[in-house]
Amino acid sequence: MISGIVVFAHGSRIESANEGVRMAAARLAELGSFRHVEPAFLELGTPDLAGAVERLVRLGVDYVLVIPYFLTLGLHLERDLPAIISGLRSAHPGARIEMTPPLEGHPALIQVLLERAQEYLTIPH
């Protein structure tokens, strides 16, 4: 089995925000020694999820893990993403496509909040 990862974000009219997602996907690939990692966007950014999955499948990936780059479970993750993934499963019957939960609830997020708070509370304003 050849695995691939898609870091899936909402997308923004502010291109630097989209570039931040692309950089996060590249850093994930580097730190995790993952060969196939693609960014994707629901809207306002490219590629979209279908484009990212298509690229991975063309590279021989047969297991795609979609990681939502969203903090909380909202309408997009509850309704839109499952519908998109269902369509992609039909379009690529030879590929297994799954998604993880959003970032909410992961213990590392509290650590990040703690570090950010400590960083700014120790700087004189």
C-alpha positions as CSV (number, residue, x, y, z in Angstrom):
1,M,0.0,0.0,0.0
2,I,1.3,3.5,-0.9
3,S,0.0,6.1,1.5
4,G,-0.6,9.8,0.8
5,I,-1.7,12.7,3.0
6,V,-3.8,15.7,2.2
7,V,-3.7,18.7,4.6
8,F,-7.2,20.1,3.9
9,A,-7.9,23.7,4.8
10,H,-10.8,26.1,4.2
11,G,-8.8,28.5,1.9
12,S,-8.6,32.3,2.0
13,R,-8.7,35.3,-0.2
14,I,-5.5,36.3,1.5
15,E,-2.9,34.2,-0.4
16,S,-0.4,34.3,2.4
17,A,-2.8,32.3,4.5
18,N,-3.1,29.7,1.8
19,E,0.7,29.7,1.5
20,G,0.9,29.0,5.2
21,V,-1.1,25.8,4.7
22,R,1.2,24.8,1.8
23,M,4.2,25.3,4.1
24,A,2.6,23.3,6.8
25,A,2.0,20.4,4.4
26,A,5.6,20.6,3.2
27,R,6.9,20.7,6.8
28,L,4.7,17.7,7.7
29,A,6.2,15.8,4.8
30,E,9.7,16.7,5.9
31,L,9.3,16.0,9.6
32,G,7.3,12.8,9.1
33,S,9.5,11.6,6.2
34,F,6.2,11.2,4.2
35,R,6.8,10.9,0.5
36,H,3.3,12.1,-0.6
37,V,1.8,15.1,1.1
38,E,-0.4,17.6,-0.7
39,P,-2.2,20.7,0.5
40,A,-5.9,21.2,-0.5
41,F,-8.6,23.8,0.0
42,L,-12.3,23.8,0.2
43,E,-12.5,27.1,-1.5
44,L,-10.5,30.2,-2.3
45,G,-7.3,28.2,-2.8
46,T,-5.8,25.7,-5.1
47,P,-5.7,22.8,-5.5
48,D,-9.1,21.7,-4.3
49,L,-9.4,18.3,-2.6
50,A,-10.3,16.5,-5.9
51,G,-7.2,17.9,-7.5
52,A,-4.9,16.9,-4.6
53,V,-6.4,13.4,-4.5
54,E,-6.1,13.1,-8.3
55,R,-2.4,14.0,-8.1
56,L,-1.8,11.5,-5.4
57,V,-3.6,8.7,-7.3
58,R,-1.5,9.5,-10.4
59,L,1.6,9.0,-8.3
60,G,0.4,5.5,-7.4
61,V,-1.1,6.3,-3.9
62,D,-3.9,3.9,-3.0
63,Y,-4.5,5.1,0.6
64,V,-5.3,8.8,1.1
65,L,-5.6,10.2,4.6
66,V,-7.2,13.6,4.7
67,I,-6.2,15.7,7.7
68,P,-8.5,18.7,8.2
69,Y,-6.5,21.8,9.1
70,F,-9.5,23.1,11.0
71,L,-9.6,23.7,14.8
72,T,-13.2,22.7,15.4
73,L,-15.9,20.5,13.9
74,G,-18.2,22.7,12.0
75,L,-20.5,22.6,9.1
76,H,-17.7,22.2,6.6
77,L,-16.3,19.1,8.4
78,E,-19.7,17.7,9.4
79,R,-21.4,18.1,6.0
80,D,-19.2,19.3,3.2
81,L,-16.0,17.2,3.6
82,P,-17.8,13.9,4.0
83,A,-19.8,14.6,0.8
84,I,-16.6,15.5,-1.1
85,I,-14.9,12.4,0.1
86,S,-17.8,10.2,-0.8
87,G,-17.6,11.6,-4.4
88,L,-13.9,11.0,-4.5
89,R,-14.3,7.4,-3.3
90,S,-16.7,6.9,-6.3
91,A,-14.3,8.6,-8.7
92,H,-11.3,6.5,-7.4
93,P,-12.7,3.1,-6.5
94,G,-9.2,1.7,-6.3
95,A,-8.1,4.1,-3.6
96,R,-9.0,4.0,0.1
97,I,-9.8,7.6,1.2
98,E,-10.3,8.4,4.9
99,M,-10.3,11.6,7.1
100,T,-9.2,12.3,10.6
101,P,-11.0,14.4,13.2
102,P,-10.2,18.1,13.3
103,L,-7.4,19.4,15.5
104,E,-9.8,20.2,18.3
105,G,-9.2,18.1,21.4
106,H,-5.6,17.2,20.6
107,P,-3.5,17.7,23.7
108,A,-0.8,19.5,21.8
109,L,-3.1,22.4,21.1
110,I,-3.4,23.2,24.8
111,Q,0.4,23.2,25.0
112,V,0.6,25.6,22.0
113,L,-1.9,27.9,23.7
114,L,0.1,27.8,26.9
115,E,3.3,28.6,25.2
116,R,1.8,31.4,23.2
117,A,0.3,32.9,26.4
118,Q,3.5,32.6,28.4
119,E,5.5,34.1,25.5
120,Y,3.3,37.2,25.4
121,L,2.6,37.6,29.1
122,T,6.4,37.7,29.8
123,I,7.0,40.5,27.2
124,P,6.5,44.0,28.6
125,H,3.8,45.9,26.7
